[in-house]
């Protein structure tokens, strides 16, 4: 079994490098780790076919949606993730939650659309809560303009850059059944697939899911 990356943080792994929580990283808190595993157990893992399905537009901005957003926000936080799409919890609705920055502020976007992108592209490593332990290089536009609704149904228009732009694009991909495996280099994909195959191979491996 390949070990998990020690500093795995979810959808967006590397940027920005803020030296906060040094204590946490130096000595992992067993309670926090237990919470993380409980949250991860509720998040669909590759190759669950739901991760390949396209989510449908949200039509009702109701209590059910609010509850879904609440649950997803809790799960993302519990799993130490930077973003979580509804498809990852088995709900085929176009909604995701993501961190706006490294300070922990989160937002929920419903029926999100990418309406503009800058010319500059950047390659950075991305992780995914549905592909635990993998970090794959993905090239994406550095800046994007997006439109969405908030969970109350109000229009949202945002200019996102860097971390937030990457997180948005990663989560939007989830709503279309696209994973970082599809966006990375051929070489990284081959390596990742080999690791994934190893992981789902015969019983007795740690982390087996039933
Ligand atoms: Zn993901």
Boltz pocket constraint, residues with backbone or C-beta under 6 A from the ligand:
constraints:
  - pocket:
      binder: B
      contacts: [[A, 11], [A, 83], [A, 127], [A, 128], [A, 129], [A, 130], [A, 170], [A, 174]]
      max_distance: 6.0
